[in-house]
Amino acid sequence: MRQLMKSFMVACAILVGVTGAAFADTKHTEFTADVLAKVEKSGDPYLLDFYASWCSTCRTQDKVLGQLQAENNKYLDVTILRVDWDDPKSKPLIQKLKIPRRSTLVMFKGTTELGRVVAQTSKSKIRDLLELGL
């Protein structure tokens, strides 16, 4: 039994290494109108992350954001607000900002949009977007 458990643990470690599941978790805040109003008033940079739990591109973007945050603490200064694509409460914001699809990332300072990426998973493109806010 002990050998079986040890083999299982080794297999899991290999699988994590192969699939990239070892990325750091992205530090984010769930979107609400109140939270958005607060970050808008602060004047600090923030990223709106339009995601859906079933979206593979969204999951990849999340992994990239987590990687960037783990590699450089300055990216932790950018508040990431997750906007659930499927939540009816998100629809007014999606319409107002003309968000074309889930897996859209939009960088803001205050109420000023600084840039956006749509369905991009490139680490350099996401890093460049974050840099716009810093």
Helices and strands as residue ranges (DSSP letters): H 2-19, E 29-30, H 33-42, E 45-51, H 56-71, G 73-77, E 79-84, G 88-90, H 91-96, E 104-109, E 112-118, H 123-132
